[in-house]
Amino acid sequence: MAGPKIPVNGSDVSGAQKVSVSPDHLEGTPLPRSAGAKRLGGLALKVLLTAVLLGTVFWQVRWSEITGNVSRMDTAGLLAAVLLWIPNLYLQYYRWKLTARRAGTEVLNEDIRASFWLGHTLGFATPGRIGAFGRALFLSNVPLGRAAALTVLERTYAALTVNGLGLVSLGILPYLGWHVTWATWSQTVSLLLIIAGSCIFLTGLIPGPLARLLQKVVGNRKWSHKVVSSLETIAEIPPRVAATYLTLAVLSLLVSLGQFVLILHALGAKVAVVAGMMAVLLNFVLKGNIPLTLGNLGVGEWTALLCLRGLGVEDAQAITASLTVFALNVALPAVIGLRYLRRVFALPKNWSTRPA
């Protein structure tokens, strides 16, 4: 049976996710066959859910509308979105590199690169992209508890940014011409959303309280002292470094939002840049907190459709833009990560000798 799990919020560009550090793994004990079969069954269920949701998307919007939008897409707008892929991935990589370096100077550059890309590959193959938390396992000469805690830190900054600013956007959007039937509320509610979102976002500037909260989540399990000691290290992160993490997360998010809006414009959708970015951000929040399908495929298209309708974007345009951004920012990095896939198969051989 798999060991206890640590639930932690976090994502690249979205939502509440989980990471688990299993004592079975830490001790080098192979998982029972029943656990493997259960995981295989869970994967099959996720594949089925992904297919069903994609099927309902293409029932809502005909496939011919999607292909027609792609063929008519403005080349300049699409090229601009593609070029933004480079700074987007670099900002994500640089944030992960800074985080991994906190484990010590002994961390290998090759391990940092491989773990970054493999995080995308594992995220693509898991619901809600929670597999991205697996990147910590590929820092070969870093104790598992510390690597896992640092990965949680890096992913948590992404979650604080997306969810915090997402709530702020939800409070502001109704005043930018965004109208949906499921989001009609008073100015007081909008103000409360803005305040709550700001508080969540600014939590990233004070990693000490955040680390202590994670320590409480871990609890007093027999294996938790390894993670707790690592979280104590996180609590000592100075405000300047915390501000750097938060800034990198914000910049990466802004680039992703810009890509989405550029593709909407390339498809002929007339949306204001700020309102469009806020509606797309709300889409990121919703899909990140509904981890049902592989890589959030299918879920993201439905949430994009629902959020962008409020700005008058056609359903086919919203779905086409969502699929295009998925291909750029999720599928392509996952394919690049396949280069390092051999490291996944080498992991079981190293559990017993890996520092805990």
Secondary structure, DSSP 8 states (H G I E B T S, - for coil): -----EE----SS----EE---HHHHTT----HHHHHHHHHHHHHHHHHHHHHHHHHHHHS-HHHHHHHHHH--HHHHHHHHHTHHHHHHHHHHHHHHHHHTT-TT--HHHHHHHHHHHHHHHHTSBTTGGGGGGGGG-TTS-HHHHHHHHHHHHHHHHHHHHHHHHHHHHHGGGGT---TT----HHHHHHHHHHHHHHHHGGG-HHHHHHHHHHHHTT-TTHHHHHHHHHHHHT--HHHHHHHHHHHHHHHHHHHHHHHHHHHHTT----HHHHHHHHHHHHHHHHT---SBTTTTHHHHHHHHHHGGGT--HHHHHHHHHHHHIIIIIHHHHHHGGGTHHHHHHHHHTTTS--
